[in-house]
Amino acid sequence: MMNLILILVIVAIAIFTYNILMINKKRLKKFRKEWATGKFDARSEDDESVSMYWENKKNSEPRYDGIDQLTWDDLAMNTVFKKINYTQTSVGAEYLFNQLRDIDPSLKNIQDKERLYILLESNSALREEILRILSGLGKQDYTNSSSFFYENQNNIKYVAIYVLLALIPFASIILMFFSLKYGIFSLVGSFLINLFVYYKNKPELENNLYSTSYIAAIINTGKRFASVKNPGFTTFADKFKVKVQSIKKVLVLSNIASIGRGNGDLDIIFEYIRILFLLDFITYNNIIKTISKHKEEYRDLWQLIGQLDAGVAVAFYRKSLDTYCIPTFVEKEELSFKNMFHPLINEPVKNTSNLDKSTLITGSNASGKSTYIKAIAINTILAQTINTVLAENWTMKPSYIVTSMAIKDNVLDGDSYFIAER
């Protein structure tokens, strides 16, 4: 009998390992094809979900509003973002969106970003390992995982009562050794009470469990990155090790909360166990306490994953371009470029210009004035955020970008052009 069980376990492990190897092989083939062709099928993501990190950061770190909504819409930057968005995770997509929108003319860390882009483009073995790990995390809309290091998350109310109710089944089992009749009666009673409590309060908790399950996956991804053995990744791996150490308890808690959430034959039994001991409520409360206690470590871990994922996306975007350059930044108030073009136009007209502080652009209707101006503004954003410009060369003074091109007055509402512009 024992030999049969051992054989079944070995077969199960072999099947599981084979499936994992096949999945990784399929993903690797996909990644290599994408990098060879410079094309990828973008996953549909909700705009509001992708902008959550940007919104959380803007609301929690008031300094300036980055690229305002009017300018963002004027320049169709959502479409530009989607063209660049070769991210594998929701963390990376949110990080990249924020990176494009949160212009910092001080150009802080721009050289660190450039070194990362070069590393990811040149070291294919490391890049593929990073892509494999990131794809394991994947994307889930509306997890709002960055809110957990910006906002104070509320613990479950009356958690002490949940703990007490969870202890009664244990006490009932002990009671059975002294009185089987009263022990069974107590166990059945506690199960019925906990069943009522569970389903009455479960709807309030489900969205939170959805978020915390993704947070656990983020932490597990950090744990996997900490184990990467590549000379070019040593600094990152060391950072991941430090950040994961204090919050890895969340992985155990998440595994407990996920018991019985599959489709297997035994999952219904595990579901009853979770109900009997109110595991969802207790583990969720402990996850929140752990993250709240180690917000800084979780934030740094989140941002490290976002930095890597966004870095791969930028490296891929560069690979997909026929022409791009790294911008040159100067203190003189001028802007000059050679063969600059718009990122969203197929077979675009390229322009070469030297612009002073004040420049008047004129031309007949439909001659391309707006497209020219938008191309300049978009490339000015890309220069200062991802250190990449669609031109043969580009020189500028770091600056904020503001446009006002899609304003409409409204006579019926009494809004003049001036009022609408504000």
LOPADO-77043 format. One record per residue (C-alpha): x, y negated, z; residue in one letter; residue number from 1. Coordinates in Angstrom, 1 decimal. Example, Ala and Ser with C-alpha at 12.3 -4.5 7.8 and 13.67 -1.06 7.14 Angstrom:
2
      px      py      pz  bati  drenvo
    12.3     4.5     7.8     A       1
    13.7     1.1     7.1     S       2
***
This chain:
422
      px      py      pz  bati  drenvo
     0.0     0.0     0.0     M       1
     2.8    -2.4     0.9     M       2
     4.6    -1.6    -2.3     N       3
     1.4    -2.4    -4.3     L       4
     1.0    -5.8    -2.5     I       5
     4.6    -6.6    -3.1     L       6
     4.3    -5.8    -6.8     I       7
     1.1    -8.0    -7.1     L       8
     3.0   -10.9    -5.4     V       9
     5.9   -10.5    -7.7     I      10
     3.6   -10.4   -10.8     V      11
     1.7   -13.5    -9.6     A      12
     5.0   -15.4    -9.0     I      13
     6.2   -14.3   -12.5     A      14
     3.0   -15.5   -14.2     I      15
     3.0   -18.8   -12.3     F      16
     6.7   -19.4   -13.2     T      17
     6.1   -18.5   -16.8     Y      18
     3.2   -20.9   -17.1     N      19
     5.3   -23.7   -15.5     I      20
     8.1   -23.0   -18.0     L      21
     5.7   -23.1   -21.0     M      22
     4.1   -26.3   -19.8     I      23
     7.6   -27.9   -19.4     N      24
     8.7   -26.6   -22.8     K      25
     5.6   -28.1   -24.4     K      26
     6.1   -31.4   -22.8     R      27
     9.7   -31.5   -23.7     L      28
     8.9   -30.8   -27.4     K      29
     6.3   -33.6   -27.3     K      30
     8.8   -36.1   -25.7     F      31
    11.5   -35.3   -28.3     R      32
     9.1   -35.7   -31.2     K      33
     7.9   -39.1   -29.8     E      34
    11.5   -40.3   -29.4     W      35
    12.4   -39.1   -32.9     A      36
     9.5   -40.8   -34.6     T      37
     9.1   -43.9   -32.3     G      38
     5.4   -43.2   -32.2     K      39
     3.1   -41.9   -29.4     F      40
    -0.6   -41.4   -28.6     D      41
    -1.4   -43.8   -25.9     A      42
    -3.7   -42.6   -23.1     R      43
    -6.8   -44.7   -22.6     S      44
    -6.6   -46.7   -19.4     E      45
    -9.0   -49.1   -17.9     D      46
    -7.7   -52.7   -18.0     D      47
    -8.9   -53.5   -14.5     E      48
    -7.2   -50.4   -13.1     S      49
    -3.9   -51.2   -14.8     V      50
    -3.9   -54.8   -13.4     S      51
    -4.4   -53.7    -9.8     M      52
    -0.7   -54.1    -8.7     Y      53
    -0.6   -57.5   -10.4     W      54
    -3.7   -58.6    -8.5     E      55
    -2.6   -57.2    -5.2     N      56
     0.8   -58.8    -5.5     K      57
    -0.6   -62.2    -6.6     K      58
    -3.1   -62.3    -3.8     N      59
    -0.6   -61.2    -1.1     S      60
     2.5   -63.1    -2.2     E      61
     1.3   -66.6    -3.1     P      62
     4.0   -68.5    -4.9     R      63
     2.7   -69.1    -8.4     Y      64
     0.2   -67.4   -10.7     D      65
     2.6   -66.1   -13.4     G      66
     1.0   -66.1   -16.8     I      67
    -2.5   -67.5   -16.4     D      68
    -5.5   -65.6   -17.8     Q      69
    -6.1   -68.1   -20.6     L      70
    -2.5   -67.8   -21.8     T      71
    -2.7   -64.0   -21.5     W      72
    -5.9   -63.9   -23.6     D      73
    -4.6   -66.5   -26.1     D      74
    -1.6   -64.3   -26.9     L      75
    -3.5   -61.0   -26.9     A      76
    -1.1   -59.8   -24.3     M      77
    -3.3   -56.9   -23.3     N      78
    -2.7   -55.5   -26.8     T      79
     1.1   -56.3   -26.6     V      80
     1.1   -54.4   -23.3     F      81
    -0.6   -51.4   -24.8     K      82
     1.9   -51.3   -27.6     K      83
     4.8   -51.1   -25.1     I      84
     3.0   -48.9   -22.6     N      85
     4.8   -45.6   -23.0     Y      86
     4.4   -45.0   -19.3     T      87
     3.6   -41.5   -17.9     Q      88
     2.0   -42.6   -14.6     T      89
    -0.5   -45.0   -13.3     S      90
     2.3   -46.4   -11.1     V      91
     4.4   -47.1   -14.1     G      92
     1.5   -48.7   -16.1     A      93
     0.7   -51.0   -13.2     E      94
     4.3   -51.9   -12.7     Y      95
     4.9   -52.7   -16.4     L      96
     1.7   -54.8   -16.6     F      97
     2.9   -56.8   -13.6     N      98
     6.4   -57.1   -15.1     Q      99
     5.0   -58.6   -18.3     L     100
     2.8   -61.0   -16.4     R     101
     4.9   -62.1   -13.5     D     102
     7.5   -64.3   -15.2     I     103
    10.4   -65.5   -13.0     D     104
    12.6   -68.1   -14.8     P     105
    15.3   -67.4   -12.2     S     106
    15.8   -64.1   -14.2     L     107
    16.4   -62.2   -11.0     K     108
    17.6   -58.6   -11.6     N     109
    17.5   -59.0   -15.4     I     110
    20.9   -57.5   -15.7     Q     111
    19.9   -54.5   -13.5     D     112
    17.0   -54.0   -15.8     K     113
    19.2   -54.1   -18.8     E     114
    21.6   -51.5   -17.4     R     115
    18.6   -49.2   -16.7     L     116
    17.3   -49.6   -20.3     Y     117
    20.7   -48.7   -21.7     I     118
    21.1   -45.7   -19.4     L     119
    17.6   -44.3   -20.3     L     120
    18.2   -44.8   -24.0     E     121
    21.7   -43.4   -24.1     S     122
    21.4   -40.5   -21.6     N     123
    18.9   -38.2   -23.3     S     124
    19.3   -35.3   -20.7     A     125
    18.5   -37.7   -17.8     L     126
    15.7   -39.4   -19.7     R     127
    14.0   -36.1   -20.4     E     128
    14.3   -34.9   -16.8     E     129
    12.8   -38.3   -15.7     I     130
     9.9   -37.9   -18.2     L     131
     9.2   -34.4   -17.0     R     132
     8.9   -35.5   -13.4     I     133
     6.8   -38.5   -14.2     L     134
     4.5   -36.5   -16.4     S     135
     3.9   -34.2   -13.4     G     136
     2.5   -37.2   -11.5     L     137
     0.4   -38.4   -14.4     G     138
    -2.3   -41.0   -14.5     K     139
    -5.5   -41.6   -12.5     Q     140
    -7.5   -44.7   -12.9     D     141
    -8.6   -46.8    -9.8     Y     142
    -6.4   -45.1    -7.2     T     143
    -5.2   -48.6    -6.3     N     144
    -2.2   -47.0    -4.7     S     145
    -0.4   -50.3    -4.3     S     146
    -3.0   -51.7    -2.0     S     147
    -1.8   -49.3     0.7     F     148
     1.4   -51.4     1.2     F     149
    -0.3   -54.8     0.7     Y     150
    -3.5   -54.3     2.7     E     151
    -4.2   -53.0     6.2     N     152
    -6.1   -49.8     5.7     Q     153
    -8.9   -49.1     8.2     N     154
    -8.7   -45.9    10.2     N     155
   -11.8   -43.8    10.4     I     156
   -14.2   -45.0    13.1     K     157
   -14.7   -42.7    16.1     Y     158
   -11.8   -40.5    15.1     V     159
   -11.6   -39.3    18.8     A     160
   -15.1   -37.8    18.4     I     161
   -14.0   -36.0    15.2     Y     162
   -11.0   -34.5    17.1     V     163
   -13.3   -33.4    19.9     L     164
   -15.8   -31.8    17.5     L     165
   -12.9   -30.0    15.8     A     166
   -11.6   -28.6    19.1     L     167
   -15.0   -27.1    20.1     I     168
   -14.6   -24.2    17.6     P     169
   -11.2   -23.4    19.1     F     170
   -12.8   -23.4    22.6     A     171
   -15.6   -21.2    21.3     S     172
   -13.2   -18.6    20.1     I     173
   -11.4   -18.6    23.4     I     174
   -14.8   -18.3    25.2     L     175
   -15.5   -15.1    23.2     M     176
   -12.8   -13.3    25.2     F     177
   -14.8   -14.0    28.4     F     178
   -18.4   -13.9    27.0     S     179
   -18.9   -12.8    23.5     L     180
   -22.6   -13.9    23.5     K     181
   -21.9   -17.5    24.6     Y     182
   -18.8   -17.7    22.5     G     183
   -20.7   -16.8    19.3     I     184
   -23.5   -19.1    20.3     F     185
   -21.0   -22.0    20.8     S     186
   -19.2   -21.3    17.5     L     187
   -22.4   -21.3    15.5     V     188
   -23.7   -24.4    17.2     G     189
   -20.4   -26.3    16.6     S     190
   -20.4   -25.2    13.0     F     191
   -24.0   -26.6    12.5     L     192
   -23.1   -29.8    14.2     I     193
   -19.9   -30.3    12.2     N     194
   -21.7   -29.3     9.0     L     195
   -24.2   -32.2     9.6     F     196
   -21.4   -34.6    10.5     V     197
   -19.3   -33.6     7.5     Y     198
   -22.0   -34.1     4.9     Y     199
   -23.4   -37.2     6.4     K     200
   -20.0   -39.0     6.4     N     201
   -18.4   -37.3     3.4     K     202
   -19.6   -39.9     0.7     P     203
   -17.8   -42.7     2.5     E     204
   -14.6   -40.7     2.6     L     205
   -14.4   -39.3    -1.0     E     206
   -13.0   -42.4    -2.7     N     207
   -10.4   -42.7     0.0     N     208
    -9.4   -39.0    -0.4     L     209
    -9.1   -39.6    -4.1     Y     210
    -6.6   -42.4    -3.5     S     211
    -4.6   -40.6    -0.8     T     212
    -4.3   -37.4    -2.9     S     213
    -2.6   -39.6    -5.6     Y     214
    -0.4   -41.2    -2.9     I     215
     0.7   -37.7    -1.8     A     216
     1.5   -37.0    -5.4     A     217
     3.6   -40.2    -5.6     I     218
     5.5   -39.1    -2.5     I     219
     6.1   -35.7    -3.9     N     220
     7.4   -37.3    -7.1     T     221
     9.8   -39.3    -5.0     G     222
    10.9   -36.0    -3.4     K     223
    11.6   -34.5    -6.8     R     224
    13.6   -37.5    -7.9     F     225
    15.7   -37.2    -4.8     A     226
    16.8   -33.8    -6.0     S     227
    17.9   -34.9    -9.5     V     228
    21.6   -33.9   -10.1     K     229
    22.8   -36.3   -12.7     N     230
    25.9   -38.6   -12.4     P     231
    24.0   -41.5   -13.9     G     232
    21.2   -41.1   -11.4     F     233
    23.1   -40.8    -8.1     T     234
    22.2   -44.3    -6.8     T     235
    18.5   -43.8    -7.5     F     236
    18.5   -40.3    -6.0     A     237
    20.0   -41.6    -2.8     D     238
    17.4   -44.3    -2.6     K     239
    14.6   -41.8    -3.1     F     240
    16.0   -39.5    -0.3     K     241
    16.0   -42.4     2.2     V     242
    12.5   -43.6     1.3     K     243
    10.8   -40.1     1.2     V     244
    12.3   -39.0     4.6     Q     245
     9.9   -41.0     6.8     S     246
     6.7   -40.4     4.9     I     247
     7.1   -36.8     3.7     K     248
     4.6   -35.8     6.5     K     249
     1.9   -37.0     4.2     V     250
     2.6   -34.1     1.9     L     251
     1.7   -31.6     4.6     V     252
    -1.4   -33.5     5.5     L     253
    -2.5   -33.8     1.9     S     254
    -2.1   -30.0     1.4     N     255
    -4.4   -29.4     4.4     I     256
    -7.0   -31.8     3.1     A     257
    -6.9   -30.2    -0.4     S     258
    -7.6   -26.6     0.9     I     259
   -10.6   -25.2    -0.8     G     260
   -10.9   -27.9    -3.6     R     261
   -10.2   -25.5    -6.4     G     262
   -12.4   -23.0    -8.3     N     263
   -11.0   -19.7    -6.9     G     264
   -13.1   -17.0    -5.2     D     265
   -11.7   -17.8    -1.8     L     266
   -12.2   -21.6    -2.0     D     267
   -15.7   -21.4    -0.6     I     268
   -14.3   -19.8     2.5     I     269
   -11.6   -22.6     2.8     F     270
   -14.4   -25.1     2.3     E     271
   -16.2   -23.8     5.4     Y     272
   -12.9   -23.9     7.3     I     273
   -12.5   -27.6     6.4     R     274
   -16.0   -28.3     7.5     I     275
   -15.8   -26.3    10.7     L     276
   -12.6   -28.2    11.8     F     277
   -13.4   -31.5    10.1     L     278
   -10.0   -31.4     8.4     L     279
   -10.8   -34.1     5.8     D     280
   -11.5   -36.8     8.4     F     281
    -8.6   -35.9    10.7     I     282
    -6.0   -35.5     8.0     T     283
    -7.1   -38.7     6.2     Y     284
    -6.8   -40.6     9.4     N     285
    -3.3   -39.2    10.0     N     286
    -2.2   -40.1     6.4     I     287
    -3.4   -43.7     6.8     I     288
    -1.5   -43.9    10.1     K     289
     1.7   -42.6     8.5     T     290
     1.5   -44.9     5.5     I     291
     0.6   -47.9     7.7     S     292
     3.6   -47.2    10.0     K     293
     6.0   -46.9     7.0     H     294
     4.6   -49.5     4.6     K     295
     8.0   -50.7     3.5     E     296
     9.3   -47.2     2.7     E     297
     6.2   -46.4     0.7     Y     298
     6.3   -49.7    -1.1     R     299
    10.0   -49.2    -2.1     D     300
     9.2   -45.6    -3.2     L     301
     6.3   -46.8    -5.3     W     302
     8.3   -49.6    -6.9     Q     303
    11.3   -47.2    -7.7     L     304
     8.9   -44.9    -9.6     I     305
     7.3   -47.8   -11.3     G     306
    10.8   -49.2   -12.3     Q     307
    11.8   -45.9   -13.8     L     308
     8.6   -45.4   -15.7     D     309
     8.5   -48.9   -17.0     A     310
    12.2   -48.7   -17.9     G     311
    11.6   -45.6   -20.0     V     312
     8.7   -47.4   -21.7     A     313
    10.9   -50.4   -22.6     V     314
    13.7   -48.2   -23.9     A     315
    11.1   -46.4   -26.0     F     316
     9.7   -49.6   -27.3     Y     317
    13.2   -50.8   -28.4     R     318
    13.7   -47.4   -30.1     K     319
    10.5   -48.0   -32.1     S     320
    11.6   -51.4   -33.4     L     321
    13.5   -51.9   -36.7     D     322
    14.9   -55.2   -35.3     T     323
    15.3   -56.5   -31.8     Y     324
    17.9   -58.4   -29.8     C     325
    18.9   -59.2   -26.2     I     326
    18.2   -62.9   -25.5     P     327
    20.8   -65.5   -24.6     T     328
    19.7   -67.9   -21.8     F     329
    21.1   -71.4   -21.6     V     330
    20.5   -74.6   -19.5     E     331
    19.9   -76.9   -22.5     K     332
    16.3   -77.5   -23.3     E     333
    16.2   -75.9   -26.7     E     334
    14.9   -72.8   -28.5     L     335
    16.6   -71.2   -31.5     S     336
    16.0   -67.9   -33.2     F     337
    16.7   -66.1   -36.4     K     338
    14.2   -63.9   -38.2     N     339
    11.8   -63.8   -35.3     M     340
     8.4   -62.0   -35.9     F     341
     5.1   -61.3   -34.2     H     342
     4.9   -57.8   -32.5     P     343
     1.3   -57.1   -33.5     L     344
     1.5   -57.7   -37.2     I     345
     2.4   -55.1   -39.8     N     346
     4.9   -56.4   -42.3     E     347
     5.1   -59.8   -40.6     P     348
     6.7   -62.9   -42.0     V     349
     9.9   -63.6   -40.2     K     350
    10.9   -67.1   -39.2     N     351
    14.1   -68.9   -38.3     T     352
    14.0   -72.2   -36.3     S     353
    15.8   -74.6   -34.0     N     354
    13.3   -76.3   -31.8     L     355
    14.0   -79.3   -29.5     D     356
    12.1   -80.3   -26.3     K     357
     9.2   -81.7   -28.3     S     358
     8.3   -80.2   -31.7     T     359
     5.3   -81.0   -34.0     L     360
     4.2   -78.1   -36.2     I     361
     2.0   -79.0   -39.2     T     362
     0.6   -77.3   -42.2     G     363
    -2.6   -76.6   -44.1     S     364
    -5.4   -74.4   -42.8     N     365
    -4.7   -70.7   -42.6     A     366
    -1.0   -71.3   -43.3     S     367
     0.2   -69.4   -40.2     G     368
     0.7   -72.2   -37.7     K     369
    -1.1   -70.4   -34.8     S     370
     0.5   -67.1   -35.6     T     371
     4.0   -68.8   -35.6     Y     372
     3.3   -70.5   -32.2     I     373
     1.9   -67.2   -30.7     K     374
     4.9   -65.2   -31.9     A     375
     7.2   -67.7   -30.2     I     376
     5.2   -67.6   -27.0     A     377
     5.0   -63.8   -26.9     I     378
     8.7   -63.4   -27.6     N     379
     9.5   -66.0   -24.9     T     380
     7.6   -63.8   -22.4     I     381
     9.3   -60.6   -23.6     L     382
    12.7   -62.3   -23.4     A     383
    12.2   -63.1   -19.7     Q     384
    10.4   -60.0   -18.6     T     385
    11.9   -57.0   -20.5     I     386
    15.0   -58.7   -21.9     N     387
    13.9   -57.9   -25.4     T     388
    13.1   -60.2   -28.3     V     389
    11.8   -59.3   -31.8     L     390
    14.4   -61.2   -33.7     A     391
    18.0   -61.0   -34.9     E     392
    19.1   -63.5   -32.2     N     393
    17.4   -65.7   -29.7     W     394
    18.6   -68.5   -27.4     T     395
    16.4   -70.3   -24.9     M     396
    16.2   -72.0   -21.5     K     397
    14.2   -69.9   -19.0     P     398
    10.8   -71.4   -18.6     S     399
     7.1   -70.8   -17.9     Y     400
     4.7   -70.2   -20.7     I     401
     1.3   -72.0   -21.0     V     402
    -1.0   -72.0   -24.0     T     403
    -4.5   -73.5   -24.6     S     404
    -5.6   -72.3   -28.0     M     405
    -9.0   -70.5   -27.5     A     406
   -10.8   -73.2   -25.6     I     407
   -14.4   -74.1   -26.6     K     408
   -16.6   -76.8   -25.4     D     409
   -20.3   -76.1   -24.5     N     410
   -22.7   -78.9   -25.3     V     411
   -25.7   -77.0   -23.7     L     412
   -23.8   -76.5   -20.4     D     413
   -22.4   -80.1   -20.5     G     414
   -18.8   -78.9   -20.7     D     415
   -16.5   -81.1   -22.7     S     416
   -13.3   -79.7   -24.2     Y     417
   -11.4   -81.4   -21.3     F     418
   -13.6   -79.7   -18.7     I     419
   -13.5   -76.3   -20.4     A     420
    -9.7   -76.5   -20.6     E     421
    -9.4   -77.0   -16.9     R     422
***
